[in-house]
Amino acid sequence: MKLMISVRDEQEAAAALAGGADIIDVKNPAEGSLGAGRPETITAIVRTVLGATPVSASIGDVPNLPGTVALAGLGAATCGVRLVKVGLLGARTGAEAANLLDAVSGALRMANGTVGLVACAYADAALVGSLEPLELPEAAAPFVEGCLIDTAIKDGRTLFQCLPEETITRFIRQCHDRGLFCALAGSLQQADLSKALALGADIVGVRTAACEGGQRSGSISTTLVERLKNRVKGAGCRV
């Protein structure tokens, strides 16, 4: 299982790398769960990482506007990232999700054909009126490399407090059955990492638990990233 650390700028990217992050994920927490960073910020982070590990970039908790979102995806793809992440906040059905992801994946192919797409559904979908997570893998499979569950509302509740383990396990299995990787995020703490690995997740995404003071708005701490990485390694040894 790989550890993905979400960062706001090149200084946080350097701290996450030093702590052993497997994936550097660029996002702007001030703009939401999958808030988008500015192009110059993404480019600066890619330069900082220098190919040491893959870089992903979020393009927002997006409305159901395929053309608009496709343009955002195209912009992110030109910044040198390996993966583009899109949060399907406005899509409410599998058909709407598929139509939007089709548009974005087409835009990524226009960029250079090497940038993969990751689609995100929300564990608290019932509260925000978005696509139910279990509908995502089938809808997304023709267009993405992987799927993610995150939480839309950052109120301190973790992924495992928003969804039962049975649902998360089914989501992971649906992804794997379709040849997709599965990532889990949503205010995950150190204690949640062993659980995510045991359920079969391929990637865990973390920000809050890697920030000084345990606040999402804090700065990424190399020491905290190291602790998370060691927790992932330790969980792997026990499985």
C-alpha positions as CSV (number, residue, x, y, z in Angstrom):
1,M,0.0,0.0,0.0
2,K,1.4,3.4,-1.0
3,L,1.3,6.6,1.1
4,M,0.0,9.7,-0.7
5,I,0.6,13.0,1.0
6,S,-1.4,16.1,-0.1
7,V,0.6,19.3,-0.2
8,R,-0.1,23.0,-0.9
9,D,3.3,24.2,-2.1
10,E,6.9,23.2,-2.9
11,Q,8.0,23.5,0.7
12,E,5.4,21.0,1.8
13,A,6.3,18.8,-1.1
14,A,9.9,18.7,0.0
15,A,8.9,17.9,3.6
16,A,6.7,15.0,2.4
17,L,9.4,13.6,0.1
18,A,11.9,13.7,3.0
19,G,9.4,11.8,5.1
20,G,9.1,9.0,2.6
21,A,5.8,9.8,0.8
22,D,5.2,7.5,-2.2
23,I,3.0,10.0,-4.1
24,I,2.9,13.8,-3.8
25,D,-0.6,15.0,-4.3
26,V,-1.1,18.7,-5.1
27,K,-4.3,20.4,-3.8
28,N,-5.6,23.5,-2.2
29,P,-7.4,22.7,1.1
30,A,-8.9,26.2,1.1
31,E,-11.0,25.3,-1.9
32,G,-12.5,22.1,-0.7
33,S,-11.8,18.4,-0.3
34,L,-10.1,18.2,-3.7
35,G,-9.4,21.9,-4.1
36,A,-7.3,22.8,-7.1
37,G,-3.9,24.4,-6.9
38,R,-2.8,27.1,-9.3
39,P,-0.9,26.0,-12.4
40,E,2.3,27.8,-11.2
41,T,2.1,26.0,-7.9
42,I,1.7,22.6,-9.5
43,T,4.6,23.3,-11.9
44,A,6.8,24.4,-9.0
45,I,6.0,21.2,-7.1
46,V,6.8,19.1,-10.1
47,R,10.2,20.8,-10.4
48,T,10.8,20.2,-6.7
49,V,10.0,16.5,-6.9
50,L,12.2,16.1,-9.9
51,G,10.8,12.7,-10.8
52,A,11.6,11.2,-7.4
53,T,8.0,10.0,-7.0
54,P,4.8,10.5,-9.0
55,V,2.9,13.7,-8.6
56,S,-0.9,14.0,-8.8
57,A,-3.0,17.1,-9.0
58,S,-6.6,17.7,-7.9
59,I,-8.8,19.8,-10.2
60,G,-11.6,20.4,-7.7
61,D,-14.9,19.1,-6.3
62,V,-16.4,19.8,-9.6
63,P,-19.9,20.5,-10.9
64,N,-21.5,18.4,-13.6
65,L,-20.1,20.5,-16.4
66,P,-18.1,18.2,-18.6
67,G,-16.6,20.8,-20.9
68,T,-15.5,23.1,-18.1
69,V,-13.9,20.2,-16.2
70,A,-12.2,18.9,-19.3
71,L,-10.5,22.2,-19.7
72,A,-9.3,22.1,-16.1
73,G,-8.0,18.6,-16.6
74,L,-6.1,19.7,-19.8
75,G,-4.6,22.6,-17.9
76,A,-3.4,20.3,-15.0
77,A,-2.0,17.8,-17.5
78,T,0.3,20.4,-19.1
79,C,2.0,21.0,-15.7
80,G,3.9,17.8,-15.7
81,V,1.9,15.6,-13.3
82,R,1.4,11.9,-13.6
83,L,-2.2,11.8,-12.4
84,V,-5.2,14.2,-12.4
85,K,-7.8,13.7,-9.7
86,V,-11.4,14.9,-10.1
87,G,-14.0,15.0,-7.4
88,L,-17.5,14.2,-8.7
89,L,-19.4,16.5,-6.5
90,G,-22.0,17.5,-9.1
91,A,-22.6,14.1,-10.8
92,R,-25.5,12.3,-9.3
93,T,-25.9,9.3,-11.5
94,G,-23.5,6.8,-13.1
95,A,-24.4,8.1,-16.5
96,E,-23.5,11.7,-15.5
97,A,-20.2,10.5,-14.0
98,A,-19.3,8.6,-17.1
99,N,-20.1,11.5,-19.4
100,L,-17.9,13.9,-17.3
101,L,-15.0,11.4,-17.1
102,D,-15.2,10.7,-20.8
103,A,-14.7,14.4,-21.4
104,V,-11.8,14.7,-19.0
105,S,-10.0,11.6,-20.2
106,G,-10.3,12.8,-23.8
107,A,-8.6,16.1,-22.8
108,L,-5.8,14.2,-21.0
109,R,-5.2,12.2,-24.2
110,M,-4.9,15.5,-26.1
111,A,-2.2,16.7,-23.7
112,N,0.3,13.9,-24.1
113,G,-1.4,10.6,-23.5
114,T,0.6,9.7,-20.4
115,V,-1.4,11.5,-17.7
116,G,-3.8,9.2,-15.9
117,L,-7.2,10.1,-14.5
118,V,-8.5,9.3,-10.9
119,A,-12.2,9.7,-10.1
120,C,-13.3,10.5,-6.6
121,A,-16.7,9.8,-4.9
122,Y,-17.6,10.9,-1.5
123,A,-18.2,8.8,1.6
124,D,-20.7,11.5,2.8
125,A,-22.5,11.5,-0.6
126,A,-25.9,11.5,1.1
127,L,-25.2,14.8,2.8
128,V,-23.9,16.6,-0.3
129,G,-26.2,15.0,-2.9
130,S,-23.5,13.4,-5.0
131,L,-22.9,10.0,-6.6
132,E,-23.0,7.0,-4.3
133,P,-19.5,5.5,-4.1
134,L,-20.6,2.0,-5.1
135,E,-21.8,3.4,-8.4
136,L,-18.4,4.9,-9.3
137,P,-16.2,1.9,-10.3
138,E,-18.5,0.7,-13.1
139,A,-19.1,4.2,-14.4
140,A,-15.5,5.2,-14.3
141,A,-13.8,2.0,-15.5
142,P,-13.5,2.9,-19.2
143,F,-11.8,6.3,-18.5
144,V,-9.6,6.1,-15.3
145,E,-6.6,4.3,-13.8
146,G,-8.1,4.3,-10.4
147,C,-10.9,5.4,-8.0
148,L,-10.8,7.2,-4.7
149,I,-13.2,7.6,-1.8
150,D,-12.8,10.8,0.2
151,T,-15.0,12.9,2.5
152,A,-16.6,16.1,1.1
153,I,-17.3,17.7,4.4
154,K,-14.2,18.1,6.6
155,D,-15.8,18.1,10.0
156,G,-13.4,15.7,11.8
157,R,-15.2,12.6,10.8
158,T,-13.0,10.0,9.2
159,L,-13.9,7.8,6.2
160,F,-14.5,4.9,8.5
161,Q,-17.0,6.9,10.5
162,C,-18.9,7.9,7.3
163,L,-19.1,4.5,5.7
164,P,-19.3,0.9,7.0
165,E,-16.3,-1.3,6.4
166,E,-18.5,-3.6,4.3
167,T,-19.3,-0.8,1.8
168,I,-15.6,0.2,1.6
169,T,-14.6,-3.5,1.0
170,R,-17.2,-3.8,-1.8
171,F,-15.8,-0.6,-3.4
172,I,-12.3,-1.9,-3.3
173,R,-13.4,-5.2,-4.8
174,Q,-15.3,-3.5,-7.5
175,C,-12.2,-1.4,-8.4
176,H,-10.0,-4.5,-8.5
177,D,-12.5,-6.5,-10.5
178,R,-12.3,-3.8,-13.2
179,G,-8.5,-3.6,-13.2
180,L,-8.4,-0.2,-11.3
181,F,-6.4,0.8,-8.3
182,C,-8.3,1.9,-5.2
183,A,-7.3,4.8,-3.0
184,L,-8.9,5.7,0.4
185,A,-8.8,9.1,2.0
186,G,-10.9,11.2,4.4
187,S,-9.3,12.5,7.5
188,L,-7.5,9.2,8.0
189,Q,-5.3,8.9,11.1
190,Q,-2.4,6.6,11.9
191,A,-4.7,4.0,13.4
192,D,-6.8,3.9,10.2
193,L,-3.9,2.9,8.0
194,S,-3.7,-0.7,9.2
195,K,-7.4,-1.0,8.6
196,A,-7.2,0.4,5.1
197,L,-4.4,-2.1,4.2
198,A,-6.3,-5.0,5.7
199,L,-9.3,-4.1,3.5
200,G,-7.1,-4.2,0.4
201,A,-6.6,-0.5,-0.5
202,D,-3.7,0.2,-2.9
203,I,-3.2,3.8,-1.8
204,V,-4.0,5.9,1.4
205,G,-4.3,9.6,1.0
206,V,-3.4,11.8,4.0
207,R,-3.1,15.5,4.9
208,T,-4.4,16.3,8.3
209,A,-2.5,13.6,10.1
210,A,0.7,14.8,8.4
211,C,0.2,18.4,9.4
212,E,1.7,20.2,12.4
213,G,-0.9,20.5,15.2
214,G,-3.1,18.0,13.5
215,Q,-4.9,20.7,11.6
216,R,-5.6,20.5,7.9
217,S,-4.6,24.1,7.5
218,G,-1.2,23.4,9.2
219,S,2.1,22.7,7.4
220,I,3.3,19.2,6.4
221,S,5.7,17.8,8.9
222,T,8.5,15.5,7.8
223,T,8.5,13.8,11.2
224,L,4.7,13.0,10.9
225,V,5.1,11.8,7.4
226,E,7.8,9.4,8.6
227,R,5.6,8.1,11.3
228,L,2.8,7.5,8.8
229,K,5.2,5.8,6.5
230,N,6.5,3.6,9.3
231,R,2.9,2.7,10.2
232,V,2.2,1.6,6.6
233,K,5.4,-0.5,6.6
234,G,4.5,-2.0,10.0
235,A,1.0,-2.9,8.9
236,G,2.4,-4.5,5.8
237,C,4.7,-6.7,7.8
238,R,1.8,-7.9,9.9
239,V,-0.5,-8.9,7.0
